[in-house]
Amino acid sequence: MGLLDEKVKEQVRDMFKDLVNPVKLVVFTQDSLISIPGLECETCKDNRLLMEEVAALSDKLSVEVFDFVKDKEKVAEYKIDKIPATVIQGEKDYGIRVYGMPTGYEFPTLLSAISNVSSRNSQLSEASREKIKAATKPIHIQVFVTVTCPYCASAASLAHRLALESEMISADVVNAQEFPQLGQRYNVFAVPKTVVNELVYFEGALPEEQFLQRIMETQQPRST
């Protein structure tokens, strides 16, 4: 039995009719039958099944699966540091990542990323696109979410769209419930919480202009 019911599948199929260019879901998982202490991944199997079900809903989509322990070269190539992880890749790797299984309110985040990568259109305002061009140093965005948070998808999708727009930006959407150690590290007590280059921190689903203003703070010279 699949993870998606027929009604949801039909809705997603209808949405995917507008896909333009091919999209590959690169999934990092744990295939080994031997559980390695510290690397247990309770949702890896279901995350892989979910991505395969989603990909089956359009001939524009494909799935490539790698083992986090065995496929060390691919792990290094994609800079994956935890699992389950899914890379939403188009003609190239745009730095768009989902860590954890995107169910609940985070399922639309996955679908939105697929749609935007396929169209190669970030849907950002012209003002935002111009402002991003000023980025000269890498920007790594981490958006911490939960699948029960109705406001998280907005922040998560915006981070992904910024990564699609600029080669200087990469964006990770991280399920805080699946990676509690990171939640503790970054003091995630409310979601969405965004961490940029481990220098800028803010909570809430900010409007596009304010979100971009915060991440561009990382481009300013840091006082010593």
Rosetta blueprint (number, residue, H / E / L):
1 M L
2 G L
3 L L
4 L L
5 D L
6 E H
7 K H
8 V H
9 K H
10 E H
11 Q H
12 V H
13 R H
14 D H
15 M H
16 F H
17 K L
18 D L
19 L L
20 V L
21 N L
22 P L
23 V E
24 K E
25 L E
26 V E
27 V E
28 F E
29 T E
30 Q L
31 D L
32 S L
33 L L
34 I L
35 S L
36 I L
37 P L
38 G L
39 L L
40 E L
41 C L
42 E L
43 T L
44 C H
45 K H
46 D H
47 N H
48 R H
49 L H
50 L H
51 M H
52 E H
53 E H
54 V H
55 A H
56 A L
57 L L
58 S L
59 D L
60 K L
61 L E
62 S E
63 V E
64 E E
65 V E
66 F E
67 D E
68 F L
69 V L
70 K L
71 D L
72 K H
73 E H
74 K H
75 V H
76 A H
77 E H
78 Y H
79 K L
80 I L
81 D L
82 K L
83 I L
84 P L
85 A E
86 T E
87 V E
88 I E
89 Q E
90 G L
91 E L
92 K L
93 D L
94 Y L
95 G L
96 I E
97 R E
98 V E
99 Y E
100 G L
101 M L
102 P L
103 T L
104 G H
105 Y H
106 E H
107 F H
108 P H
109 T H
110 L H
111 L H
112 S H
113 A H
114 I H
115 S H
116 N H
117 V H
118 S H
119 S H
120 R L
121 N L
122 S L
123 Q L
124 L L
125 S L
126 E H
127 A H
128 S H
129 R H
130 E H
131 K H
132 I H
133 K L
134 A L
135 A L
136 T L
137 K L
138 P L
139 I E
140 H E
141 I E
142 Q E
143 V E
144 F E
145 V E
146 T L
147 V L
148 T L
149 C L
150 P L
151 Y L
152 C H
153 A H
154 S H
155 A H
156 A H
157 S H
158 L H
159 A H
160 H H
161 R H
162 L H
163 A H
164 L H
165 E H
166 S L
167 E L
168 M L
169 I E
170 S E
171 A E
172 D E
173 V E
174 V E
175 N E
176 A L
177 Q L
178 E L
179 F L
180 P H
181 Q H
182 L H
183 G H
184 Q H
185 R H
186 Y L
187 N L
188 V L
189 F L
190 A L
191 V L
192 P L
193 K E
194 T E
195 V E
196 V E
197 N L
198 E L
199 L L
200 V E
201 Y E
202 F E
203 E E
204 G L
205 A L
206 L L
207 P L
208 E H
209 E H
210 Q H
211 F H
212 L H
213 Q H
214 R H
215 I H
216 M H
217 E H
218 T H
219 Q H
220 Q L
221 P L
222 R L
223 S L
224 T L
